[in-house]
Amino acid sequence: MENIVIKPHHLLDILKLYGKGIENFVPDINYNHDFYLIGNMVVNGKVEFIRFTRDCDDICRPCKYCKTEKCSDVVAFLSGYSKDEYNKEIDDELLKFWGLRFDMDYSFNDILVLLSKELNYHLFKKVWKHEQEDAIQFRNAFTIMGTYKVLLNYAGSKG
């Protein structure tokens, strides 16, 4: 079992894609980040403890856009908005909503249980306020599905 440092929205992105049906994450040669590595650890029951951060995480560090612990990429659908700024807003809202703190270790299983209770349309609508309605509905449905699939994987890996 591993410990990971991750941005809250990255965790939800992994769960969303897993809920959508991606069973095995592969490297992204355009970004050169470790989304695939962390994603596979999450969905295969390999994470014991998780620490949330609002800065570069275990996914970002090797990315070509990770400069001095900040993302230098931009948000395509928001003119002039940096991904670093946008993602920090999202991550701050998520942890506030869940009553969690950055830079603390949490049992990953406890986080999955929390998410299974706290993920809902209201959260996604509030946090991803700049996205289109269909994107919010997609994110909501598939993230919830992915969370339950991962919870089942963790339950199976325990016994």
C-alpha positions as CSV (number, residue, x, y, z in Angstrom):
1,M,0.0,0.0,0.0
2,E,1.2,3.5,-0.9
3,N,0.7,7.0,0.4
4,I,-0.1,9.8,-2.1
5,V,-0.2,13.6,-2.2
6,I,-3.0,14.8,-4.5
7,K,-5.1,17.8,-5.3
8,P,-8.8,17.1,-4.4
9,H,-9.9,17.8,-8.0
10,H,-7.4,15.3,-9.3
11,L,-8.9,12.6,-7.1
12,L,-12.3,13.4,-8.4
13,D,-11.1,13.4,-12.0
14,I,-9.7,9.8,-11.5
15,L,-13.0,8.7,-10.0
16,K,-15.0,10.3,-12.8
17,L,-12.9,8.6,-15.5
18,Y,-13.1,5.2,-13.7
19,G,-16.9,5.6,-13.4
20,K,-17.0,6.4,-17.1
21,G,-15.4,3.0,-17.8
22,I,-11.6,3.6,-18.0
23,E,-10.2,0.6,-16.2
24,N,-6.5,1.2,-16.9
25,F,-5.0,4.7,-17.2
26,V,-2.2,5.1,-19.7
27,P,0.6,7.8,-19.9
28,D,-0.2,11.1,-21.6
29,I,2.8,11.9,-23.7
30,N,1.6,15.5,-24.3
31,Y,1.7,16.5,-20.6
32,N,4.1,13.9,-19.3
33,H,2.5,13.8,-15.9
34,D,1.8,10.9,-13.6
35,F,-2.0,10.9,-13.8
36,Y,-1.9,7.3,-15.1
37,L,0.4,6.1,-12.3
38,I,-1.7,7.6,-9.4
39,G,-5.0,6.8,-11.2
40,N,-4.0,3.1,-11.4
41,M,-3.0,3.1,-7.8
42,V,-6.3,4.6,-6.7
43,V,-8.6,2.3,-8.7
44,N,-6.6,-0.9,-7.9
45,G,-6.7,-0.5,-4.1
46,K,-3.1,0.4,-3.7
47,V,-3.5,3.6,-1.6
48,E,-3.4,3.5,2.2
49,F,-3.1,7.2,3.1
50,I,-3.9,10.4,1.2
51,R,-2.7,13.9,1.8
52,F,-4.5,16.8,0.0
53,T,-2.5,19.7,-1.4
54,R,-3.4,22.8,-3.4
55,D,0.1,22.9,-4.9
56,C,1.9,20.5,-7.2
57,D,1.0,16.9,-6.3
58,D,2.3,13.5,-7.2
59,I,0.5,13.8,-10.5
60,C,1.8,17.3,-11.5
61,R,5.5,17.1,-10.5
62,P,6.8,15.6,-13.8
63,C,4.3,17.6,-16.0
64,K,5.8,19.9,-18.6
65,Y,3.5,22.7,-17.2
66,C,4.7,22.4,-13.6
67,K,7.0,25.3,-13.0
68,T,8.2,26.2,-9.5
69,E,5.3,24.3,-7.8
70,K,2.7,26.1,-10.0
71,C,0.9,25.1,-13.1
72,S,1.7,27.3,-16.0
73,D,-1.1,26.0,-18.3
74,V,-4.3,27.9,-18.9
75,V,-8.0,27.0,-18.7
76,A,-9.1,26.7,-22.3
77,F,-12.8,27.7,-21.8
78,L,-11.9,30.7,-19.5
79,S,-10.0,33.4,-21.3
80,G,-7.0,34.6,-19.3
81,Y,-7.5,32.2,-16.4
82,S,-4.5,30.2,-15.2
83,K,-5.1,26.5,-14.4
84,D,-3.2,27.1,-11.1
85,E,-5.6,29.8,-10.0
86,Y,-8.7,27.9,-11.3
87,N,-7.7,24.6,-9.7
88,K,-6.9,26.2,-6.3
89,E,-10.4,27.8,-6.2
90,I,-11.9,24.3,-6.9
91,D,-9.7,22.5,-4.4
92,D,-10.3,25.1,-1.6
93,E,-14.1,24.8,-2.2
94,L,-14.0,21.0,-2.1
95,L,-12.1,20.7,1.2
96,K,-14.2,23.4,2.8
97,F,-17.4,21.5,1.7
98,W,-16.0,18.2,3.1
99,G,-14.6,19.7,6.3
100,L,-11.1,18.5,5.5
101,R,-7.7,20.3,5.6
102,F,-4.7,20.5,3.3
103,D,-1.4,18.8,4.4
104,M,-3.0,16.3,6.7
105,D,-2.9,12.5,6.3
106,Y,-6.2,10.7,5.9
107,S,-7.0,7.1,5.6
108,F,-7.9,6.7,1.9
109,N,-10.7,4.3,2.8
110,D,-12.2,6.9,5.2
111,I,-12.0,9.5,2.3
112,L,-13.9,7.1,0.0
113,V,-16.6,6.6,2.6
114,L,-16.9,10.4,3.1
115,L,-17.1,10.9,-0.7
116,S,-19.8,8.2,-1.0
117,K,-21.9,10.3,1.4
118,E,-21.0,13.8,0.3
119,L,-20.8,13.8,-3.5
120,N,-23.9,15.2,-5.0
121,Y,-25.2,17.5,-7.8
122,H,-25.3,20.5,-5.5
123,L,-21.5,20.2,-4.8
124,F,-20.6,19.9,-8.5
125,K,-22.8,22.8,-9.5
126,K,-21.3,25.0,-6.8
127,V,-17.7,24.1,-7.3
128,W,-17.6,23.8,-11.1
129,K,-19.7,27.0,-11.6
130,H,-17.9,27.9,-14.8
131,E,-18.8,24.7,-16.6
132,Q,-21.8,23.9,-18.8
133,E,-24.8,22.1,-17.3
134,D,-24.2,18.9,-19.3
135,A,-20.6,18.8,-18.1
136,I,-21.7,19.2,-14.5
137,Q,-24.2,16.4,-14.8
138,F,-21.6,14.2,-16.5
139,R,-19.0,14.9,-13.7
140,N,-21.6,14.3,-11.0
141,A,-22.9,11.0,-12.3
142,F,-19.6,9.4,-13.3
143,T,-17.7,10.6,-10.2
144,I,-20.3,9.0,-8.0
145,M,-20.2,5.8,-10.0
146,G,-16.4,5.7,-9.9
147,T,-16.4,6.3,-6.1
148,Y,-18.6,3.3,-5.5
149,K,-16.5,1.1,-7.9
150,V,-13.3,2.0,-6.0
151,L,-15.0,1.4,-2.6
152,L,-15.8,-2.1,-3.8
153,N,-12.2,-2.6,-4.9
154,Y,-10.9,-1.6,-1.5
155,A,-13.5,-3.7,0.3
156,G,-12.3,-6.7,-1.8
157,S,-8.6,-6.0,-1.2
158,K,-9.2,-6.1,2.6
159,G,-10.4,-9.6,2.8
